[in-house]
């Protein structure tokens, strides 16, 4: 015979000829040499090489064990003393009663929504993350939840978790901020067949999320095409000169024509305008030549106007001097002074005749 001691917190299973006999608890026991005793720590899950159903036929052993059955569409969250321990996948598990404080949360993976009382902080644990899908809706976004392609609800800012299974779950998101759309490098023919390129911009905001995301496919691309067509339609009715003169009016016309169409896309145009009108090289040269000719013509008009004014001034001066001999004399002296400023020396010849002539100029006759 042999003596076996079972310490506190342990359990022994007795086998004879590989057949289960009974369970023994804390204490000392004597056994025949043909009997085998397997000792188990009650603080750890119970794992046996023998089919569990055979062991559970022993009512005493069955009362000492807590058996957890996990079906194919389930997982079970295993807690020990209030702390998460492991994820139990489909199968059968046994735990000893009495030593450890076990708790189990059963999760039905066949449904999408997480209705079980599970701390969201556990979803970041790698053991659970395999079974969870997460969607983030930012502060500047609005979301639309689709389950199996069907609309379920609107989602506001936050993080949303769903169980991962064969059900298709999508979250469509729309940016609710003011957005800008560039319609760049549009080659357009004017009414007079002038080819040019126009760079256009538009600011818009999503005002109806369901319309934008569900009723329309790629609403941003559709908005781009509609703006492009509206721009071409209006520019095509103007000649080049009219376009350059009315460039500021293009935005007003485009916004007016786009208001109803944008509403069908779930967006609202806030502002738009022409950034650039780019002419081809040859057209630029022609426009420059026209501009130079216009400026030359304007300069000629100004010069003629000034010459006319100068002639009129001379005529008025002549009339005044004709009526006033003293004024004529003063004018002569003014010109003599201007001439004298440019003369360094004067040589006189001819006797008294020159003296008399200078006297006549500088000394007024009485």
Helices and strands as residue ranges (DSSP letters): E 2-6, E 10-16, E 19-24, E 27-31, E 35-41, H 52-55, H 59-64, E 65-70, E 74-80, E 83-88, E 91-96, E 102-108, G 120-124, H 126-129, E 132-137, E 141-147, E 150-155, E 158-163, E 169-175, E 179-189, E 195-206, H 209-210, I 211-215, H 219-235, H 240-245, H 249-264, E 267-279, H 281-323, H 325-341, H 352-362
